[in-house]
Amino acid sequence: MTAGDVLRGSAEKRWTSWSSLRAERWLGAGAGIVVALLVLPPLLAAMTASVGAEFAPLHRPDIVLNTLLLGVTTTMLAVAGGTGLALALVPGVPAKAMLERLIVMPLYLTPLLTAIGWSWLASPRSGLVNLLLRNALGPDFAINVISASGVIVVSTLAVMPLPFLLVSDALAGIDASLVEAARVHGAGPRTVLRRIVLPLLAPAALASALLVFVQAVGLFSVPAVLGMPADFNVATTEIFRLLESYPPRVGEAASWGLLLLAITALLTFGQSLLLGRRSFATISGKGFRPSTKPPRGRRSRATLAWLYVILATVLPLLALLWAASVSFVAGDLRLTRFSTLHFDNVLFAYPKTWIAARNSTLLGVLTATIVCLLGLVVSWIILRTRQAGRGLIDQLSMVPLSVPAMVFALGLLWVYVRLPLPIYGTLSILLIAYVTHYLPFGVRAASAALRQLHPELEEAARIAGATWFGTMRRITLPLLRQTMIASWALLFIMAMQEVSSSILLYSSSSIVLSVAVFDLWENGNPSDVAALGFVQLAASFVVVGLALRARHQPSFS
């Protein structure tokens, strides 16, 4: 090799390094602009749209109290229940792996179908459980889920998987030596739980509490199905009512969105103050090991988990199947007749089914794909570069997690009606809403996967002369393939079943399955609702099954 060859090779490496650095800067700037354009306009619009309009919450303190009641009680019950399930499902519990998968099933079932299922189970006159109880115990015994307490209980069942997932991860990271040290010094199981375990779970519990509260106060489907018939109205149902009136009262609706935004911002600030005062680190580089000791009361722990699975998933699904299969509901269950009439109606007679199915599938595919790719780019910039402003990009990408979906939808409605862009009433505005709302999930999933890849793999490719895009295509993406496909599947299902933002932004040509289900419910076709809900679930799981099957196939990149 001559001196000229060495100089040329050195020059090529410097050129490759400089061009890669330039590509990273352009990529970081582009990702920052995209995230800012997704998050800031609807957020600022939601904050300013009520300017000049009457601040409606001042005149409806009952709705404000109902909203806070739903948010606070659902949060307390869900965090307590999710933490209890996480503490119950420790190594050694029978069927632990199966139960962990079943507990998160309400995320796939969605609150709308859970609420509709429970309305069939425990509505005061025709609920399946009430019919069985009346036949067994007499006509005076009934459970009424069409009430404020019904809204709270069903909302709790629907959102409990969130604290379960967060607390389970935190519980797995507690060093077993801390518990053993407390036992050596004479502490009993209850003392260890109260003085060691629960304080170390505080960050995960507080984080899940904030998520659950935001989900609860921004929940539309459960209060609409179970609360509105009982005159239990909350902020989201009031926003829907104001926008459905003629003419739409957008300013008053925005004032309710501003109230929700102010509440969640205050809670986010309070959470940061609480967590910033103490250290909760338990995993260090020296001698960490998780607990593997078999727990006491393994059967009772499994029974507790199975009870939640039955209440949150099994019973609502059975109720939907029963409702979709009966020709009519009779007071005497022996007179009930079954047929496929309602499935025939929604598949062949209801004109919105196939339009909604096409729109939902397209939006689900596009949302999952865009969020996964954008989340990967944002995560790579945050974790792999030292660019100025990457912390701001990280914070902006997490903002939708602390803002109710309906508030973002309201902001989008305000922005894009006033801008000279012909996207209102099209699938494009729904896609923007979905991508913005689910962006934090894509960023966090990609960040978790990227942290497991050592940077030296990418550095080796760069030294060998690969460009940034070549490194991502040949090294990073193949190694992240399984995680990305799993994230894509979850995002697809969540987008297919989104209703809180869809209900404000859809039109007759951009209707989606979740809105079609709600429309049937609002028009008094509950059996057709159940049939269409099953069609929606079936379509979701078929696509997800294909995606997860591709996850286990070998990559030939």
C-alpha positions in Angstrom: 0.0 0.0 0.0 1.4 3.3 -1.0 1.4 6.6 0.9 -1.2 7.9 -1.6 -3.6 5.0 -0.8 -3.3 5.7 2.9 -4.0 9.4 2.4 -7.0 8.7 0.1 -8.4 6.2 2.7 -8.0 8.8 5.5 -9.7 11.4 3.4 -12.6 9.1 2.6 -13.1 8.3 6.3 -13.0 12.0 7.1 -15.5 12.7 4.3 -17.7 9.8 5.5 -17.6 11.0 9.1 -18.4 14.6 8.1 -21.2 13.6 5.8 -22.7 11.3 8.5 -22.5 14.2 11.0 -24.2 16.4 8.6 -26.9 13.8 8.0 -27.4 13.5 11.8 -27.8 17.2 12.1 -30.4 17.4 9.3 -32.2 14.4 10.8 -32.3 15.9 14.2 -33.6 19.3 12.9 -36.2 17.5 10.7 -37.4 15.3 13.6 -37.6 18.3 15.9 -39.6 20.3 13.4 -42.0 17.4 12.8 -42.6 16.7 16.5 -43.1 20.4 17.2 -45.6 20.8 14.3 -47.5 17.7 15.6 -47.7 18.7 19.2 -47.6 22.5 19.6 -50.3 23.8 17.2 -53.2 21.8 18.7 -51.9 22.3 22.2 -51.7 26.1 21.8 -55.0 26.1 20.0 -56.7 24.2 22.8 -55.3 26.8 25.3 -56.4 29.8 23.3 -59.6 28.7 21.5 -61.7 29.7 24.5 -60.5 33.3 24.5 -63.5 35.6 24.1 -66.0 32.8 24.8 -67.9 32.1 28.0 -65.9 29.9 30.4 -68.5 27.2 30.6 -67.1 25.2 33.6 -68.0 28.2 35.9 -71.7 27.6 35.2 -71.6 23.8 35.5 -69.9 22.9 38.7 -71.7 19.6 38.8 -69.9 18.5 35.6 -66.6 19.7 37.1 -67.2 17.7 40.2 -68.3 14.6 38.2 -65.1 14.8 36.2 -62.9 15.1 39.2 -64.8 12.3 41.0 -64.3 10.0 38.0 -60.6 10.9 37.7 -59.7 10.7 41.3 -61.6 7.5 42.2 -60.6 5.7 39.0 -57.0 6.6 39.6 -57.1 5.4 43.3 -58.8 2.1 42.5 -56.8 1.4 39.3 -53.4 2.1 40.9 -54.3 0.1 44.0 -55.6 -2.8 41.9 -52.8 -2.7 39.4 -50.2 -2.6 42.2 -51.9 -5.5 43.9 -51.9 -7.6 40.8 -48.2 -6.8 40.2 -47.4 -7.8 43.8 -49.5 -11.0 43.4 -47.9 -12.2 40.1 -44.4 -12.9 41.3 -42.3 -15.9 40.3 -43.9 -19.2 41.5 -47.6 -18.2 41.0 -49.5 -20.8 38.9 -50.0 -19.8 35.3 -48.1 -16.5 35.8 -47.1 -16.1 32.2 -50.6 -16.6 30.9 -52.1 -14.3 33.5 -49.7 -11.5 32.7 -50.9 -11.7 29.0 -54.6 -11.9 30.0 -54.4 -8.9 32.4 -53.4 -6.5 29.6 -56.2 -7.7 27.3 -58.5 -4.7 28.2 -56.0 -2.6 26.3 -57.0 -4.5 23.1 -60.7 -4.8 24.0 -61.0 -0.9 24.5 -63.1 0.9 27.0 -66.0 1.3 24.5 -66.5 -2.4 24.0 -65.9 -3.0 27.7 -68.7 -0.5 28.6 -71.1 -1.9 26.0 -70.4 -5.4 27.3 -71.1 -4.4 30.9 -74.3 -2.6 29.8 -75.5 -5.9 28.5 -74.4 -7.7 31.7 -75.8 -5.3 34.4 -78.3 -2.8 33.0 -81.1 -2.7 35.5 -83.9 -4.2 33.4 -82.4 -6.4 30.7 -78.9 -7.2 31.9 -77.9 -10.8 31.6 -76.6 -11.0 35.2 -79.8 -9.4 36.5 -81.9 -11.8 34.5 -80.0 -14.7 36.1 -80.2 -13.2 39.6 -83.9 -12.5 39.3 -84.5 -16.1 38.3 -82.5 -17.3 41.3 -83.1 -14.7 44.0 -86.3 -12.9 43.0 -87.4 -9.8 41.1 -86.1 -7.3 43.8 -82.5 -8.1 43.3 -80.6 -6.1 40.6 -77.2 -4.6 39.8 -77.3 -1.2 38.0 -74.2 -0.4 36.0 -76.0 2.6 34.3 -74.9 4.9 37.1 -72.0 7.0 38.4 -70.6 4.0 40.3 -70.9 1.9 37.2 -68.9 4.4 35.2 -66.2 4.4 37.8 -66.0 0.6 38.2 -65.9 -0.1 34.4 -63.4 2.7 33.8 -61.2 1.2 36.5 -61.4 -2.2 34.9 -60.5 -0.7 31.5 -57.4 1.3 32.7 -55.9 -1.0 35.3 -53.4 -2.7 32.9 -51.5 0.6 32.8 -50.4 0.6 36.5 -50.0 -3.1 36.4 -47.4 -2.9 33.6 -45.4 0.0 35.1 -45.4 -1.4 38.6 -44.5 -4.9 37.4 -41.4 -3.5 35.7 -40.4 -1.6 38.8 -41.0 -4.6 41.0 -38.7 -6.8 38.8 -35.9 -4.2 39.4 -35.9 -4.3 43.2 -32.8 -5.9 44.5 -33.6 -9.0 46.6 -30.8 -8.2 49.0 -32.7 -5.3 50.3 -35.6 -7.5 51.3 -33.3 -10.1 52.8 -31.5 -7.5 54.9 -34.8 -6.4 56.4 -35.8 -10.0 57.1 -32.4 -10.6 58.8 -33.1 -7.6 61.1 -36.4 -9.1 62.2 -38.9 -7.4 59.9 -42.0 -9.3 59.0 -43.6 -9.6 55.6 -46.0 -6.7 56.2 -43.2 -4.5 57.5 -41.0 -5.3 54.5 -43.9 -4.5 52.2 -44.7 -1.2 53.9 -41.1 0.0 54.6 -39.1 -1.4 51.7 -41.2 -2.5 48.7 -43.9 0.1 48.5 -41.6 3.1 48.9 -39.4 1.8 46.1 -42.5 1.4 43.9 -43.5 5.0 44.5 -42.1 6.4 41.2 -43.8 3.8 39.1 -47.0 4.2 41.1 -47.0 8.0 40.7 -46.2 7.8 37.0 -49.0 5.3 36.5 -51.3 7.5 38.6 -50.7 10.4 36.3 -51.3 8.3 33.2 -54.5 6.8 34.7 -55.9 10.1 35.7 -55.3 11.6 32.3 -56.9 8.6 30.7 -59.9 8.8 33.1 -60.7 12.5 32.8 -60.2 12.2 29.0 -62.4 9.1 28.7 -65.4 9.5 26.5 -66.8 6.1 25.7 -67.5 4.8 29.2 -69.3 8.0 30.5 -71.2 8.2 27.2 -72.5 4.6 27.3 -73.0 4.2 31.1 -73.1 7.8 32.4 -75.2 9.9 30.0 -78.4 7.7 30.4 -78.1 8.2 34.2 -77.5 12.0 33.8 -73.9 11.5 35.0 -72.1 14.0 32.6 -68.4 14.7 32.6 -66.2 17.1 30.7 -65.7 14.9 27.6 -69.4 14.2 27.2 -70.1 17.9 27.6 -67.5 18.7 24.9 -69.3 16.2 22.6 -72.7 17.7 23.4 -71.5 21.3 22.7 -69.9 20.4 19.4 -73.0 18.3 18.3 -75.3 21.2 18.9 -76.3 23.5 16.1 -74.5 25.8 15.6 -71.4 24.1 17.3 -70.3 26.0 20.4 -66.6 25.6 19.8 -65.5 28.3 22.3 -67.4 26.8 25.2 -66.2 23.3 24.3 -62.6 24.6 24.2 -63.1 26.0 27.7 -63.7 22.5 29.0 -60.6 21.3 27.1 -58.7 24.1 28.8 -59.9 22.9 32.2 -58.7 19.4 31.5 -55.4 20.7 30.3 -54.9 22.8 33.4 -55.7 19.9 35.7 -53.3 17.5 34.0 -50.5 20.2 33.8 -50.9 20.9 37.6 -50.6 17.2 38.4 -47.6 16.7 36.1 -45.8 19.6 37.9 -46.7 18.1 41.3 -45.4 14.7 40.3 -42.1 16.2 39.2 -41.7 17.9 42.5 -42.5 14.8 44.5 -40.1 12.6 42.5 -37.3 15.1 42.3 -36.7 15.2 46.1 -35.6 11.6 46.6 -33.5 8.9 45.0 -35.2 5.6 44.3 -32.3 3.8 42.6 -32.0 0.1 43.6 -30.0 -1.3 40.7 -26.3 -0.7 40.6 -23.4 -2.3 38.9 -22.5 -4.3 42.1 -24.2 -7.5 43.0 -27.8 -6.8 41.8 -30.1 -9.8 41.7 -33.9 -9.9 41.5 -36.0 -11.9 43.9 -36.6 -15.5 43.0 -38.0 -16.8 46.3 -41.4 -18.6 45.9 -44.2 -16.5 47.5 -46.7 -17.6 50.1 -50.4 -18.0 49.1 -49.7 -18.8 45.5 -53.2 -20.1 44.8 -54.9 -17.1 46.4 -52.7 -14.8 44.3 -53.6 -16.5 41.1 -57.3 -16.4 42.1 -57.1 -12.6 42.5 -55.6 -12.3 39.1 -58.2 -14.6 37.5 -61.0 -12.6 39.1 -59.8 -9.5 37.4 -59.4 -11.3 34.0 -63.0 -12.6 34.3 -64.4 -9.1 35.2 -62.5 -7.1 32.7 -62.3 -9.4 29.7 -64.2 -12.7 29.9 -67.6 -11.4 31.0 -67.7 -8.4 28.6 -66.7 -10.6 25.7 -69.3 -13.2 26.6 -71.9 -10.5 26.9 -71.0 -9.1 23.5 -71.2 -12.5 21.9 -74.5 -13.3 23.6 -76.0 -9.9 22.6 -74.8 -10.3 19.0 -76.4 -13.8 18.8 -79.9 -13.3 20.3 -82.9 -12.5 18.2 -84.6 -10.7 21.1 -84.2 -10.4 24.8 -86.9 -11.9 27.0 -87.5 -11.7 30.7 -87.3 -15.5 30.8 -84.0 -16.7 29.5 -85.6 -19.9 28.3 -87.5 -17.9 25.7 -84.3 -16.5 24.2 -83.7 -17.4 20.6 -80.3 -17.3 18.8 -79.5 -16.4 15.2 -76.9 -14.7 13.0 -79.3 -11.9 12.1 -77.2 -9.1 13.7 -74.0 -10.3 12.0 -75.8 -10.3 8.7 -77.1 -6.8 9.3 -73.7 -5.2 10.1 -71.8 -7.2 7.4 -74.3 -6.8 4.5 -77.0 -4.3 5.3 -75.4 -1.6 7.4 -73.8 0.8 4.8 -71.1 2.2 7.0 -69.4 -1.1 7.9 -67.1 -1.6 5.0 -66.3 2.1 4.6 -65.4 2.3 8.3 -63.4 -1.0 8.1 -61.4 0.3 5.2 -60.7 3.6 6.9 -59.8 2.0 10.2 -57.4 -0.5 8.6 -55.7 2.2 6.6 -55.4 4.5 9.5 -54.2 1.7 11.7 -51.5 0.7 9.3 -50.3 4.3 8.6 -50.4 5.3 12.3 -48.5 2.3 13.5 -45.9 2.6 10.7 -45.3 6.4 11.1 -45.2 6.3 14.9 -42.7 3.4 14.9 -40.4 5.1 12.4 -40.7 8.6 13.9 -40.3 7.1 17.4 -37.1 5.3 16.3 -35.6 8.5 14.8 -36.5 10.6 17.8 -35.1 7.9 20.2 -31.9 7.5 18.2 -31.3 11.3 18.3 -31.9 11.4 22.0 -29.7 8.4 22.9 -27.0 8.3 20.2 -26.2 12.0 19.6 -25.1 15.0 21.5 -27.1 17.5 19.5 -28.3 20.6 21.2 -32.0 20.5 21.8 -32.4 16.8 22.0 -33.7 17.1 25.5 -36.4 19.5 24.3 -37.4 17.0 21.5 -37.7 14.3 24.2 -40.0 16.4 26.3 -42.1 17.5 23.4 -42.6 13.9 22.2 -43.9 13.0 25.7 -46.4 15.9 26.0 -49.3 14.0 24.4 -49.0 11.4 27.2 -50.2 14.0 29.7 -53.0 15.6 27.6 -56.4 13.9 27.0 -56.9 12.8 23.5 -60.1 14.8 23.2 -58.3 18.0 24.1 -55.8 17.4 21.3 -58.6 16.6 18.9 -60.3 19.9 19.9 -57.1 21.8 19.2 -56.8 20.1 15.8 -60.4 21.0 15.0 -59.7 24.7 15.9 -56.4 24.8 13.9 -57.4 23.1 10.7 -60.8 24.6 10.3 -59.1 28.0 10.3 -56.1 27.2 8.2 -56.5 27.1 4.4 -55.7 23.4 4.3 -58.4 21.1 2.9 -57.9 18.3 5.4 -60.8 18.8 7.8 -63.3 15.9 7.5 -60.7 13.7 5.7 -58.6 10.8 6.9 -55.6 13.1 7.0 -56.7 15.0 10.1 -57.5 11.7 11.8 -54.1 10.5 10.9 -52.5 13.6 12.4 -54.5 13.2 15.6 -53.6 9.5 15.9 -49.9 10.0 15.3 -49.7 12.8 17.8 -51.6 11.0 20.4 -49.6 7.7 20.1 -46.2 9.3 19.5 -45.0 8.8 23.1 -45.7 5.0 22.9 -43.5 4.8 19.8 -40.7 6.8 21.3 -40.6 4.9 24.6 -40.7 1.5 22.8 -37.9 2.4 20.5 -35.9 3.9 23.4 -36.2 0.8 25.4 -35.0 -1.3 22.5 -32.1 1.0 21.5 -30.8 1.0 25.1 -30.2 -2.8 24.7 -28.0 -2.2 21.6 -24.4 -1.2 22.3 -23.4 1.8 20.2 -20.2 0.1 19.1 -22.2 -2.0 16.6 -23.2 1.2 14.8 -19.7 2.7 15.3 -18.1 -0.3 13.6 -20.4 0.1 10.6 -19.5 3.8 10.4 -15.8 3.1 10.6 -16.2 0.6 7.7 -17.6 3.5 5.6 -21.4 2.9 6.0 -23.7 5.9 5.8 -26.3 6.7 8.5 -29.1 5.3 6.4 -27.0 2.2 5.5 -26.2 1.6 9.2 -29.9 1.9 10.2 -31.0 -0.4 7.3 -28.3 -3.1 7.7 -27.5 -3.0 11.4 -30.0 -1.2 13.7 -33.4 -2.1 12.1 -32.7 -5.9 11.8 -31.6 -6.0 15.4 -34.7 -4.1 16.5 -37.0 -6.0 14.2 -38.9 -8.1 16.8 -39.4 -5.1 19.2 -40.6 -2.9 16.4 -43.1 -5.4 15.0 -44.5 -5.9 18.5 -44.8 -2.2 19.0 -46.4 -1.9 15.5 -49.0 -4.5 16.5 -50.0 -2.7 19.7 -50.2 0.7 18.0 -52.3 -0.8 15.2 -54.9 -2.1 17.7 -54.9 1.1 19.6 -55.4 3.2 16.5 -58.1 0.8 15.2 -60.1 1.4 18.4 -59.5 5.1 19.1 -62.8 6.9 19.7 -62.2 10.0 21.9 -60.5 12.0 19.1 -62.3 10.3 16.2 -65.7 11.3 17.5 -64.8 15.0 17.0 -62.9 14.8 13.7 -64.7 12.3 11.5 -67.1 12.9 8.6 -69.4 10.6 6.6 -66.5 9.7 4.2 -63.9 9.3 7.0 -65.9 7.3 9.5 -64.0 4.6 11.4 -65.1 1.4 13.1 -65.1 2.8 16.6 -67.3 5.7 15.6 -69.6 3.4 13.7 -70.0 1.2 16.8 -70.8 4.3 18.9 -73.3 5.6 16.2 -75.2 2.3 16.3 -75.3 2.4 20.1 -76.5 6.0 20.0 -79.2 5.1 17.5 -80.5 2.3 19.8 -79.2 -0.8 18.0 -77.4 -2.6 20.8 -77.3 -6.1 19.3 -75.9 -4.7 16.0 -73.3 -2.8 18.2 -72.2 -6.1 19.7 -71.9 -7.8 16.3 -69.9 -4.9 14.8 -67.7 -4.8 17.9 -66.9 -8.5 17.3 -66.2 -7.7 13.7 -63.8 -4.9 14.8 -62.0 -7.2 17.2 -61.7 -10.0 14.6 -60.2 -7.6 12.0 -57.7 -6.2 14.5 -56.5 -9.6 15.6 -56.2 -11.0 12.1 -53.8 -8.1 11.1 -52.0 -8.4 14.4 -51.7 -12.1 14.0 -50.1 -11.7 10.6 -47.7 -9.1 12.0 -46.6 -11.2 15.0 -46.1 -14.2 12.6 -43.8 -12.1 10.6 -42.0 -11.2 13.8 -40.8 -14.8 14.3 -39.6 -15.2 10.7 -35.9 -14.9 10.1 -34.5 -11.6 8.7 -32.3 -11.7 5.6 -31.2 -8.1 5.6 
